[in-house]
Amino acid sequence: HKSYRRLPPSLQKSEGVAYDITSHAVKDAALCEAREASAQQAADKGSKTRKLEVAMREKGVEQLARDERRALRRASYRRYDDAFGRGYSIVDGRDYGGGGARPPPAQQPA
């Protein structure tokens, strides 16, 4: 067993040492259980990561849909261009320019 201890750790704990690949007989039960536990731990960690990624993706999709709805609902700064572009109010006929004229409503900057 002196030569076994001189092997690198990756070979000391390999599948071939834990059980016989051809006959499927278990050679080292403790090593076999440790390998299975390690594989299960890696699978559990991957499961948590996948759940987190799915949750983050769903949140991103919701935020994207929310931002799109907000963009569509936003009032355009150009919606008053036709009304104020002609220079007078079509409701009462008063002029938007000149000395006694009423000012048009404030517009958002472009």
Phi, psi and omega in degrees: 000356178295321179291330178295319180290341180275349179289154176295154182302328180295327177278328179296329183249024183281168180298322182297333178278328183287319178207160180280122186292325183280318183261351182060025175275134181282125179267316182229100185295320181297317179293322179296316179294321179295320178295317179296319178296319179295319179294321178294320178297319178295321179294320179295319179297318178296325179295316179297319180296317179297319178298317179296317180296320179296316180297318179294322179294316179298319179296319178295321178294319178297317179295321178296317178295319178298315180296323178293317177298318180296320180295322180289329180279343184296135178287135180285141178289347182266003186291338179262002184301316180296315183294314184272345178292331181281343171093357178214161180276130179280348180282308182240001174077004181285149183277143176275350180240168178103182186292305184260020184281153176273144181284148176289159178300152181295141179247156176283147178292150181284000000 
